[in-house]
């Protein structure tokens, strides 16, 4: 898991988020409302859900395009449970939540490091995109 993921409020513009992603070398940002996790937005979301539709990155907010209510795992969940959840929801990243506090994010890449050539990870990678 990557600890201390970047989180932004719903009102943050796509331009701001894109700069954060570029400057931090990341491909996803967690979205919050009143300080609580409410969504996730990826670099692919910005391209497919905004740029491809001609939306302005200066005016459009992450709240307009993020995946709301993301599937999450707890810090004590095992990697097999995380992989199964990724497969079921066709996602490649899961926020790690403890109580009401987001403490990290686990990616398919994190699981690949732990599991090597696990066929479950291959299935997730082949899953149709969640658009």
ROFI-921113 format. One record per residue (C-alpha): residue in one letter; chain; x, y, z; residue number from 1. Coordinates in Angstrom, 3 decimals. Each point is the difference from the previous one (the first is absolute). Layout:
N
node type=A&mol=A&x=X&y=Y&z=Z&seq=NUM $
...
***
This chain:
131
node type=X&mol=A&x=0.000&y=0.000&z=0.000&seq=1 $
node type=X&mol=A&x=1.061&y=3.560&z=-0.605&seq=2 $
node type=X&mol=A&x=-0.486&y=1.987&z=3.183&seq=3 $
node type=X&mol=A&x=-1.299&y=3.572&z=0.137&seq=4 $
node type=X&mol=A&x=-1.779&y=0.143&z=-3.372&seq=5 $
node type=X&mol=A&x=-0.735&y=3.384&z=-1.516&seq=6 $
node type=X&mol=A&x=-3.553&y=1.109&z=0.766&seq=7 $
node type=X&mol=A&x=-1.870&y=2.980&z=-1.396&seq=8 $
node type=X&mol=A&x=-3.481&y=1.436&z=0.574&seq=9 $
node type=X&mol=A&x=-2.786&y=-0.505&z=-2.566&seq=10 $
node type=X&mol=A&x=0.315&y=3.617&z=-1.130&seq=11 $
node type=X&mol=A&x=3.612&y=-0.365&z=-1.207&seq=12 $
node type=X&mol=A&x=0.355&y=0.643&z=-3.738&seq=13 $
node type=X&mol=A&x=1.384&y=-2.593&z=-2.357&seq=14 $
node type=X&mol=A&x=2.837&y=2.370&z=-0.894&seq=15 $
node type=X&mol=A&x=1.060&y=0.137&z=3.653&seq=16 $
node type=X&mol=A&x=-0.208&y=-3.769&z=0.341&seq=17 $
node type=X&mol=A&x=1.933&y=-0.562&z=-3.221&seq=18 $
node type=X&mol=A&x=2.802&y=2.230&z=1.309&seq=19 $
node type=X&mol=A&x=0.028&y=-1.932&z=3.294&seq=20 $
node type=X&mol=A&x=0.233&y=-3.279&z=-1.888&seq=21 $
node type=X&mol=A&x=2.807&y=1.316&z=-2.173&seq=22 $
node type=X&mol=A&x=1.965&y=1.556&z=2.852&seq=23 $
node type=X&mol=A&x=-0.352&y=-3.045&z=2.287&seq=24 $
node type=X&mol=A&x=0.392&y=-2.613&z=-2.733&seq=25 $
node type=X&mol=A&x=-3.319&y=-1.683&z=0.833&seq=26 $
node type=X&mol=A&x=-2.964&y=-1.202&z=-2.036&seq=27 $
node type=X&mol=A&x=-2.808&y=0.322&z=2.505&seq=28 $
node type=X&mol=A&x=-1.373&y=2.359&z=2.613&seq=29 $
node type=X&mol=A&x=-2.600&y=-0.728&z=2.648&seq=30 $
node type=X&mol=A&x=-2.982&y=2.344&z=0.149&seq=31 $
node type=X&mol=A&x=-1.521&y=1.202&z=3.261&seq=32 $
node type=X&mol=A&x=-3.136&y=1.720&z=1.160&seq=33 $
node type=X&mol=A&x=0.026&y=1.577&z=3.451&seq=34 $
node type=X&mol=A&x=3.322&y=-1.774&z=0.585&seq=35 $
node type=X&mol=A&x=-1.356&y=-3.489&z=-0.757&seq=36 $
node type=X&mol=A&x=0.827&y=-2.213&z=-2.942&seq=37 $
node type=X&mol=A&x=-2.720&y=0.175&z=-2.645&seq=38 $
node type=X&mol=A&x=1.766&y=-0.861&z=-3.251&seq=39 $
node type=X&mol=A&x=3.125&y=-0.609&z=-1.999&seq=40 $
node type=X&mol=A&x=1.216&y=1.578&z=-3.228&seq=41 $
node type=X&mol=A&x=2.756&y=-1.333&z=-2.219&seq=42 $
node type=X&mol=A&x=2.004&y=1.492&z=-2.828&seq=43 $
node type=X&mol=A&x=-2.006&y=-2.254&z=-2.321&seq=44 $
node type=X&mol=A&x=-3.269&y=1.387&z=1.406&seq=45 $
node type=X&mol=A&x=1.149&y=3.511&z=-0.866&seq=46 $
node type=X&mol=A&x=0.721&y=-1.034&z=-3.578&seq=47 $
node type=X&mol=A&x=-3.037&y=-2.236&z=-0.619&seq=48 $
node type=X&mol=A&x=-2.667&y=1.837&z=1.998&seq=49 $
node type=X&mol=A&x=1.073&y=3.590&z=-0.542&seq=50 $
node type=X&mol=A&x=2.522&y=0.701&z=-2.752&seq=51 $
node type=X&mol=A&x=-1.622&y=-2.426&z=-2.474&seq=52 $
node type=X&mol=A&x=-3.342&y=1.758&z=0.543&seq=53 $
node type=X&mol=A&x=1.481&y=3.480&z=-0.416&seq=54 $
node type=X&mol=A&x=-0.454&y=1.016&z=3.644&seq=55 $
node type=X&mol=A&x=2.174&y=2.816&z=1.260&seq=56 $
node type=X&mol=A&x=2.631&y=-1.097&z=2.523&seq=57 $
node type=X&mol=A&x=-0.068&y=3.510&z=1.450&seq=58 $
node type=X&mol=A&x=-3.717&y=-0.092&z=0.838&seq=59 $
node type=X&mol=A&x=-0.818&y=-3.705&z=0.389&seq=60 $
node type=X&mol=A&x=0.489&y=-1.359&z=3.502&seq=61 $
node type=X&mol=A&x=0.999&y=-3.451&z=1.179&seq=62 $
node type=X&mol=A&x=-3.488&y=-0.297&z=1.456&seq=63 $
node type=X&mol=A&x=-1.357&y=0.165&z=-3.550&seq=64 $
node type=X&mol=A&x=1.950&y=-3.018&z=-1.268&seq=65 $
node type=X&mol=A&x=1.299&y=-2.071&z=2.907&seq=66 $
node type=X&mol=A&x=-1.072&y=-3.548&z=0.730&seq=67 $
node type=X&mol=A&x=-2.235&y=0.500&z=3.020&seq=68 $
node type=X&mol=A&x=-0.205&y=-2.401&z=2.922&seq=69 $
node type=X&mol=A&x=3.148&y=-1.953&z=-0.751&seq=70 $
node type=X&mol=A&x=0.475&y=-3.530&z=1.279&seq=71 $
node type=X&mol=A&x=2.387&y=0.054&z=2.954&seq=72 $
node type=X&mol=A&x=2.044&y=-2.365&z=2.138&seq=73 $
node type=X&mol=A&x=1.080&y=0.153&z=3.630&seq=74 $
node type=X&mol=A&x=3.655&y=-0.044&z=1.065&seq=75 $
node type=X&mol=A&x=-0.400&y=-3.504&z=1.409&seq=76 $
node type=X&mol=A&x=-1.610&y=-1.485&z=-3.142&seq=77 $
node type=X&mol=A&x=2.274&y=-2.478&z=-1.746&seq=78 $
node type=X&mol=A&x=1.274&y=0.437&z=-3.536&seq=79 $
node type=X&mol=A&x=-2.211&y=-2.804&z=-1.334&seq=80 $
node type=X&mol=A&x=-3.088&y=1.876&z=1.191&seq=81 $
node type=X&mol=A&x=1.285&y=3.193&z=-1.637&seq=82 $
node type=X&mol=A&x=0.644&y=-1.833&z=-3.286&seq=83 $
node type=X&mol=A&x=-3.472&y=-1.568&z=0.088&seq=84 $
node type=X&mol=A&x=-1.588&y=3.403&z=0.598&seq=85 $
node type=X&mol=A&x=1.986&y=1.496&z=-2.886&seq=86 $
node type=X&mol=A&x=-1.192&y=-2.786&z=-2.264&seq=87 $
node type=X&mol=A&x=-3.641&y=0.322&z=1.094&seq=88 $
node type=X&mol=A&x=-0.048&y=3.772&z=-0.560&seq=89 $
node type=X&mol=A&x=2.404&y=0.036&z=-3.006&seq=90 $
node type=X&mol=A&x=2.250&y=2.569&z=1.684&seq=91 $
node type=X&mol=A&x=3.747&y=0.248&z=0.345&seq=92 $
node type=X&mol=A&x=0.173&y=2.063&z=3.191&seq=93 $
node type=X&mol=A&x=-1.695&y=-0.266&z=3.391&seq=94 $
node type=X&mol=A&x=0.058&y=2.620&z=2.746&seq=95 $
node type=X&mol=A&x=0.985&y=-1.425&z=3.382&seq=96 $
node type=X&mol=A&x=-2.380&y=1.271&z=2.675&seq=97 $
node type=X&mol=A&x=0.210&y=-0.378&z=3.758&seq=98 $
node type=X&mol=A&x=-3.230&y=1.102&z=1.641&seq=99 $
node type=X&mol=A&x=-0.787&y=3.274&z=-1.780&seq=100 $
node type=X&mol=A&x=3.650&y=0.797&z=-0.712&seq=101 $
node type=X&mol=A&x=1.692&y=-0.748&z=-3.319&seq=102 $
node type=X&mol=A&x=3.490&y=-1.282&z=0.773&seq=103 $
node type=X&mol=A&x=1.265&y=-1.154&z=-3.379&seq=104 $
node type=X&mol=A&x=-0.673&y=-1.431&z=-3.399&seq=105 $
node type=X&mol=A&x=0.849&y=-3.433&z=-1.363&seq=106 $
node type=X&mol=A&x=0.499&y=-0.519&z=-3.719&seq=107 $
node type=X&mol=A&x=0.147&y=-2.976&z=-2.278&seq=108 $
node type=X&mol=A&x=3.720&y=0.724&z=-0.248&seq=109 $
node type=X&mol=A&x=0.345&y=-0.351&z=3.775&seq=110 $
node type=X&mol=A&x=-1.711&y=-3.386&z=-0.177&seq=111 $
node type=X&mol=A&x=2.143&y=-1.105&z=-2.934&seq=112 $
node type=X&mol=A&x=3.117&y=0.605&z=2.089&seq=113 $
node type=X&mol=A&x=-1.380&y=-2.235&z=2.743&seq=114 $
node type=X&mol=A&x=-1.528&y=-2.713&z=-2.190&seq=115 $
node type=X&mol=A&x=2.205&y=-0.101&z=-3.084&seq=116 $
node type=X&mol=A&x=-1.730&y=-1.863&z=-2.826&seq=117 $
node type=X&mol=A&x=-3.358&y=-0.479&z=1.729&seq=118 $
node type=X&mol=A&x=-2.679&y=-0.608&z=-2.673&seq=119 $
node type=X&mol=A&x=-2.478&y=2.113&z=2.005&seq=120 $
node type=X&mol=A&x=2.125&y=3.062&z=-0.703&seq=121 $
node type=X&mol=A&x=0.041&y=-0.839&z=-3.686&seq=122 $
node type=X&mol=A&x=-3.825&y=-0.239&z=0.049&seq=123 $
node type=X&mol=A&x=-0.270&y=3.436&z=1.590&seq=124 $
node type=X&mol=A&x=2.336&y=1.497&z=-2.583&seq=125 $
node type=X&mol=A&x=-2.101&y=-1.506&z=-2.819&seq=126 $
node type=X&mol=A&x=-3.312&y=1.195&z=1.458&seq=127 $
node type=X&mol=A&x=-1.907&y=2.559&z=-2.042&seq=128 $
node type=X&mol=A&x=0.548&y=3.573&z=1.167&seq=129 $
node type=X&mol=A&x=-2.377&y=1.471&z=2.526&seq=130 $
node type=X&mol=A&x=-1.316&y=3.070&z=-1.848&seq=131 $
***
